Amino acid sequence: MSLQEALAAQIGDILVAVFTNTVTKEGDEVILVERARDINEMVNDTGGWFYHRKTKQCFGGNIQDYKFKVR
């Protein structure tokens, strides 16, 4: 997703992985549970913490590595 979309993401949003990495596979759903900029006050920071809905694990990453789930 774009920088502007990532900055608009809110805690609780369901996101979908756009590629496979060490924690998620393409298409996996995660829930945004923390935005880094809420802690470090850097307004353009798109880092965050995510809850993986399938593995029930939390991990850090970049919001831009996901897309919003289409409902």
C-alpha positions as CSV (number, residue, x, y, z in Angstrom):
1,M,0.0,0.0,0.0
2,S,1.0,3.6,-0.5
3,L,2.5,5.8,2.3
4,Q,-0.7,7.8,2.5
5,E,-2.8,4.6,2.9
6,A,-0.4,3.3,5.5
7,L,-0.6,6.5,7.5
8,A,-4.4,6.2,7.4
9,A,-4.4,2.7,8.9
10,Q,-6.0,2.5,12.3
11,I,-5.5,0.1,15.2
12,G,-7.9,-2.8,14.7
13,D,-7.8,-2.7,10.9
14,I,-7.6,-6.1,9.2
15,L,-4.7,-6.2,6.7
16,V,-3.7,-8.8,4.2
17,A,0.0,-9.7,3.4
18,V,1.0,-8.9,-0.1
19,F,4.0,-11.2,-0.2
20,T,5.6,-14.1,1.7
21,N,8.2,-13.4,4.3
22,T,9.5,-15.2,7.4
23,V,6.3,-14.5,9.4
24,T,3.5,-14.3,6.9
25,K,2.5,-15.9,3.6
26,E,0.9,-13.9,0.8
27,G,-2.8,-13.6,1.6
28,D,-2.5,-14.1,5.4
29,E,-4.7,-11.8,7.5
30,V,-3.3,-9.7,10.4
31,I,-4.8,-7.2,12.7
32,L,-2.9,-3.9,13.3
33,V,-2.5,-3.6,17.1
34,E,0.0,-0.8,17.5
35,R,1.4,2.0,15.3
36,A,5.0,3.0,15.9
37,R,4.3,6.7,15.4
38,D,1.9,6.6,18.3
39,I,5.0,5.8,20.5
40,N,7.9,7.6,18.8
41,E,5.9,10.6,17.6
42,M,7.5,10.4,14.1
43,V,4.5,11.4,11.9
44,N,5.6,9.4,8.8
45,D,6.6,6.2,10.5
46,T,4.7,3.3,9.0
47,G,6.0,0.6,11.4
48,G,3.7,-1.3,13.7
49,W,2.9,-4.4,15.5
50,F,0.5,-7.0,14.1
51,Y,-1.5,-10.0,15.4
52,H,-1.5,-12.9,13.0
53,R,-5.1,-14.3,13.0
54,K,-4.0,-17.9,12.1
55,T,-0.9,-18.4,14.2
56,K,-2.1,-16.2,17.1
57,Q,1.3,-14.5,17.3
58,C,2.3,-10.8,17.5
59,F,5.2,-9.4,15.4
60,G,6.6,-6.1,14.2
61,G,6.7,-5.0,10.6
62,N,5.8,-2.3,8.2
63,I,2.2,-1.4,7.4
64,Q,3.2,-0.8,3.8
65,D,3.8,-4.6,3.4
66,Y,0.1,-5.2,3.6
67,K,-3.2,-4.1,1.9
68,F,-6.5,-3.4,3.5
69,K,-8.9,-6.4,3.5
70,V,-11.7,-5.8,1.1
71,R,-15.0,-6.6,2.9
